[in-house]
């Protein structure tokens, strides 16, 4: 019997709900992790760049907390928008629950509302093997075209994805700690220092890997 070759650039038909597609991506990662049992923390580290705490990828992560916790997944997130506050606190509960004891909140969750960040695409790197790219962050969730790309065996793209996340991380600032609690008195400031130009240049990753028919505008 002839074996079927596996295409690492896997796209699921748009008829399938976005949430179900995301869950299928995580399940594929979990299956790989359980089968290969890779050594080292890198394989169990997720980095996420998302528009807001209400982005589908964040909500899906929260729905899979038991699976993530059982596999000792660690999570770092950069948001472009930290509203609504209730959704932010819910996301933070999940992020902190997956963190190692003693980690500061500024090491786990940051935000940057600059216009340059809005031009990037949402992104998630799962370990050092799989990478998800979503729609542009400048689009409201309800106005997106449902396109996303999941790379299943792409260590080079994952390395570039981690570099892009690191650049975005340096451009961001920690979410104010008081905002992550239930009680609040004042609202956070959206004032940011001037961007690190070298870090800003790394945002070209999102454009470098955009191919004809393979990205959103």
N, C-alpha and C positions, 0 to 999 in steps of 0.2 A: 504494500500500500504506500502510495506516495505521501510523504509528510508535507504538511502545509507550512509555508514560511510565515513567520510572524512579523507584521509590520509594526515597528516601534512608534510610528506616528499614527496613533489610533484616534479616529473620530467616530463618535456615536451619532446616529441619525438624530436630526433636530426634533423628530416626533417624540423621542424619549425625553422625559422631563429632566430639566437641568439638575435637580436634586438627585434623581436616580442615577444620572450619569456620574455625578460626583461620588456617590456612594459606591458605584461600581469601580471607580478608580482607587478608592481607599481599599476596597476589598481585594483588588489585585495586588496592591502593595502589601497588605496583611498576609496574603497567601505566599508571596515571595519571601517576606520576613520570616514566617513560620517554617518555611521549607529550607531556606538557606542558613538561617540563624547566624547572621554575620557578626563578627566581633567589632568592638569599638562603638563609641557613642555616635559617630557620624551617621551611621545607618539608621539611627533612631531619632535624628534631629529634623524637625520640620521648620522651615522658615516661610512666612506668609506676608505678602504685600496685598492689602485689601482696601477697598474704598472706605468701608465703614464696618462697624460691628454687626450691621444687618446684611452684609454681603453673604450670598448663598454659601460660599466656601466656609465662612466662619460659622454659620448656623449648622452646616453639615458636620463640621468638626465637633461642635457641641453635642450633636445628637449621637456621636460615636465615642463619647468619653470613656465608657467602660472598656471598649476595645483598645483605645489609645493608652489608657492607664495600665491595662494588663500587659501591654507590650513595652511599657516604659518609654513612651514617646515623649520627647521634649519639644517645646513650641516657643518660637519667637515671632512677634507680629508687629508690622508697621501699618498704621491706619492713615488715610488721608483725611478722614472725618471721624470725630469721636462722638457724634450724636447719632441716635438719642442716647441719653445717659444711662437709662435702664438697660439698654442693649449692651452698652459698653461694660457695665458692671457684670452682666451675665457672661460676656466674653472673658472678662478678666478672671472670674471665678474658675473658668475652665483652664485658662492659661496658667494661672497660679497653681491650680491643683495638679497640673502635669509637671511643674517645675521641681527642681531639686531643693531641698531644704536650705534656707539661708540665702537664696537668690534675691537680689533687690528687684523691685518692680521695674526700675529703669533698665534692667538687663533683659526684660522679657517683653515689654510693650512700649511702643513709641508712636508718635504721630507727627505728621508734616502736612500742612494744608496749602503749601505753595502751589502755584499754577503749574510749575514744571512737573510736579509729581502727578498731577491730573492727566498729563499726557502719557504716562506709563500705563501698562496693562497690569491687571491683577495677576499675581503669580504665587505659586506654591512649589517649593522644592521638598520632596520626600526623600530623606536620606541622601545618598550620593548616586541614586540610580534613576529616579522618576521625577518628572517635572510637569506641572500643570500651568497653562497660561490661559487666562480668561479675557474678558472684554476690557476695553479701555476704561480707566477709572473716571474719565470725564463724563461718562454716560450714567444716567440714573438707572438703577436696577430694572425698573419697569420698562425702560426704553431700549434695552439691549437686544442684540440679534441672536442670542442663544448660542453663538459660536464659542467653542473652547477647544484646546489642543492638549492632549495628554501624551507625554513621551515616556515610554515604559522601560527603555534600556538605553539611556542617553547620559552616561557619566560626564561627557564633555559639556553638554548643555547644562547639566546640573552644576558643574563647576562655575560656569558663567552666571548661572542663576544665583548662586551663593555670592559671587562677586557683586552682582547687581543689588542683592539684598543688603550686603554690607555697605555699599555706597548710599543706598536709601536710608539705612540705619544711621549713618554718620550725618546725614542731612536732617534727621528727625530729632525730636527732643522727648524726654520721658513724659508720659501722661502724668499730670499732677496726681499725687498719691491720694489726696482727699477726694478726688473725683471718682476713685474706684470704690469708695465706701458708699453705704446707703444714704447717710446724712450728708448734706452739702449746704454751704452758705453762700458761696460766690461762684461765678463762672470762670473758666480758664481763659487766659489770654492767648490769642492766636499770633502773637508777635514772635518772629523767629530771627535769629542772627543771619547774616549773609551766608549763602550756600558755599560749601566747599566745592570749588570748581572741578577738582579732580573727581570728586564723588559724583557731581552732576553729570560729568562726561560719561560715567558708567551707565547712565540711563539709556545710552545708545544701544545697549544690549537688547532692549525690547524692539528696537527698530531693525537692528542687524539681522535678527532671526525672523522678521516678518517676510513672508514670501507671497508671491501672487496667489490669490485664492486661499491664503493661509492665515489671514488676520482680519481684524475688524477696523472699520473707519466710520 
